């Protein structure tokens, strides 16, 4: 992947992520084909900070039922990345 804007989809704003950001750990939804080195390069280019570590986790798809028809479907899963920064470094998420 070469386009850095397509690697990071958006920040994953959750309660767990909010607690982690206090310790310089940020959570992002990323493209399912992104690798750790792709994510490091994208973070460096977009936010001008160098990550110490990147951890990737798969997000499973879920079964859903359509309200009106009752048909059962499935949402697509994805990938999320935990980006670890040095103490004192921050990312401003708008």
C-alpha positions in Angstrom: 0.0 0.0 0.0 1.4 3.4 -0.9 -1.4 5.9 -0.3 -1.0 6.8 3.4 -4.5 8.4 3.6 -6.1 5.0 2.8 -4.2 3.0 5.3 -5.6 4.8 8.4 -9.4 4.9 8.1 -10.2 6.8 11.3 -9.5 6.9 15.0 -11.4 4.3 17.0 -13.1 6.4 19.8 -14.1 4.0 22.6 -13.9 4.0 26.3 -11.0 1.5 26.2 -9.2 3.7 23.7 -9.7 6.8 25.8 -8.1 5.2 28.8 -5.2 3.9 26.6 -4.6 7.4 25.2 -3.6 8.6 28.6 -0.6 6.2 28.3 0.3 7.4 24.8 -1.5 4.5 23.1 -3.8 5.3 20.2 -6.3 3.0 18.4 -7.1 3.4 14.7 -9.3 1.4 12.3 -7.0 0.5 9.4 -7.3 -1.1 6.0 -7.5 -4.9 6.1 -4.5 -5.2 3.9 -2.3 -2.8 5.9 0.9 -4.1 7.6 2.6 -2.8 10.7 5.3 -1.0 8.7 2.6 0.6 6.5 0.9 1.9 9.6 4.1 3.2 11.1 4.9 5.1 7.9 1.3 6.5 7.7 1.4 7.7 11.3 4.8 9.3 10.8 3.6 11.1 7.6 0.2 12.3 8.9 0.9 13.1 12.6 4.7 13.8 12.5 5.5 11.4 15.4 7.4 8.1 15.3 5.6 5.1 16.9 7.6 2.9 19.2 5.4 -0.1 18.5 2.4 -1.1 16.5 0.1 -4.0 17.4 -2.6 -5.2 15.1 -5.9 -7.0 16.0 -8.6 -8.4 13.8 -12.1 -7.2 14.4 -14.6 -10.0 13.7 -17.7 -9.5 11.6 -21.1 -9.8 13.4 -24.4 -11.3 12.6 -27.2 -8.7 12.2 -30.9 -9.0 11.5 -32.8 -6.6 9.3 -35.5 -4.9 11.4 -38.3 -4.9 8.8 -37.7 -8.1 6.8 -36.1 -10.3 9.5 -33.4 -11.4 7.0 -30.1 -12.4 8.7 -26.9 -10.9 7.3 -23.3 -10.3 8.4 -21.3 -7.1 8.8 -17.8 -7.1 7.5 -15.0 -7.2 10.1 -11.8 -5.4 9.8 -8.5 -4.5 11.5 -7.5 -2.2 14.2 -4.1 -1.0 15.2 -2.8 0.0 18.6 -0.1 2.7 18.1 2.4 3.1 21.0 4.2 6.4 21.3 7.1 7.6 23.5 6.0 9.0 26.9 4.9 12.6 26.5 4.2 12.4 22.8 0.6 12.9 21.7 -1.6 12.8 18.6 -4.3 15.4 18.2 -7.4 13.6 16.9 -9.9 16.0 15.5 
